[in-house]
Amino acid sequence: MKQLLALDWGTSSLRGALLDTQGQVLQERAFARGILTVAPGEFATVFEANFGDWMRATGTFCLIAGMAGSQQGWKEATYCTCPAGFDEVAAHLAWITPRRIAIVPGLRCENEGGLDVMRGEEIQVFGALQLLGLQDGLLVLPGTHSKWVDVRAGQITHFATFMTGEFYALLRQHSILARTLPEGDGDTDWEAFDQGVALALRSHSSLLHTAFSVRTLSLFGRMAAASRPSYLSGLVIGEEIRTQCLVTGDRVILVGSDGLTQRYARALAQRHVSVLRAGAEATWRGLWALAQTIHRETS
C-alpha cells in the first residue's frame, strides 16, 4: 500500500482524505453527497466522480467507514459483534473490489435496551485512542445520537446510544417550547447552559419534567429569550450525563467537533470528571490503523 484513500461516507455528507504510508494527511475533500443523495446503483459513479483520480495512483487502497455500509448504502457490511478490535473489524469487511476498496462493518452489542448499533463511530474511537496513545477508556461521541463507548485492551466491549441531539431538535422545533424560543440559537449563553445542566443533574425526575421549566421561565420572565436555547441544550446534555455511572475523578475522552465537545466538557465538570479531546482527525487515524492491520493479515 503506497497510500490510503480514507472515506467517511455518512447520511448527509461524503468526506475523504489521502494519507501517506505514515498516516499523514496529504489532501482532503468534502462533498454534500451523503448516501441519501445517491440513487441505488449510482454509488460507484459518485465515488469515481469525486475520488477516481486519487484511486488511479498505483498501490492506492481505499477504506470506507459510515453509512455506506448500511442497507441503503453502496454495499451492506454486516455488523461485527462486540467485543471487537481491529482484528475482528478487519475480518468482516465488505469488499467492493478485492484488496482494493472495502467498506468497514459497523458494530453491534447487547444492552438493557436490547441491541445497539453504530456505523462509523467505531473508527473514530479507534482513531482517538491511537492519537492519544491509549488502549483503554470511556469515550463519548456527542451528536444527534450520542455514543458512550467502553474500550478495554484495544477492544470495544460495550456502547450505548442516547438520542440527545435529536431530542433537542424535536423540543426546539416541534414542541410547545418552540413558541418561547427565538428563531435561531445564536451565541451560547454559558451561564444559562450551566443552569440547565445543574437542574438536570440534581433533579430526582427526568427530562420529561425538567423540560417544562423552559416554558415557565418564559411565562414569568425569569430568563431572556435569547438564553433559552442554551438552557435547553444544558438540560438535554445534563440528562444524558446524569444517567451515567461516573464518580469524582473519572476521565472521559470526547470525540467530535469543538462546539459540542466544549459543551460536554463543561457539563462533565459539574460531576467533577476530567476530559481529553480528539477531533475529526480521529476518523483518518482510525482508518489508517485499520489498513495496517488488513495489510499485515493479507501480506
C-alpha positions, 0 to 999 in steps of 0.5 A: 500500500503506497497510500490510503484513500480514507472515506467517511461516507455518512447520511448527509455528507461524503468526506475523504482524505489521502494519507501517506504510508505514515498516516499523514494527511496529504489532501482532503475533500468534502462533498454534500453527497451523503448516501441519501443523495445517491440513487441505488446503483449510482454509488460507484459513479459518485465515488469515481466522480469525486475520488477516481483520480486519487484511486488511479495512483498505483498501490492506492487502497481505499477504506470506507467507514459510515453509512455506506455500509448500511442497507441503503448504502453502496454495499451492506457490511454486516455488523461485527459483534462486540467485543471487537478490535481491529482484528475482528473489524478487519475480518468482516469487511465488505469488499467492493473490489478485492484488496482494493476498496472495502467498506468497514462493518459497523458494530453491534452489542447487547444492552438493557435496551436490547441491541445497539448499533453504530456505523462509523463511530467505531473508527473514530474511537479507534482513531482517538485512542491511537492519537492519544496513545491509549488502549483503554477508556470511556469515550463519548461521541456527542451528536444527534445520537450520542455514543458512550463507548467502553474500550478495554485492551484495544477492544470495544466491549460495550456502547450505548446510544442516547438520542440527545441531539435529536431530542433537542431538535424535536423540543426546539422545533416541534414542541410547545417550547418552540413558541418561547424560543427565538428563531435561531440559537445564536451565541451560547449563553454559558451561564444559562447552559450551566443552569440547565445542566445543574437542574438536570443533574440534581433533579430526582425526575427526568427530562420529561419534567425538567423540560417544562421549566423552559416554558415557565421561565418564559411565562414569568420572565425569569430568563431572556429569550435569547438564553433559552436555547442554551438552557435547553441544550444544558438540560438535554446534555445534563440528562444524558450525563446524569444517567451515567455511572461516573464518580469524582475523578473519572476521565472521559475522552470526547470525540467530535467537533469543538462546539459540542465537545466544549459543551460536554466538557463543561457539563462533565465538570459539574460531576467533577470528571476530567476530559481529553479531546480528539477531533475529526482527525480521529476518523483518518487515524482510525482508518489508517490503523485499520489498513495496517492491520488488513495489510499485515493479515493479507501480506 
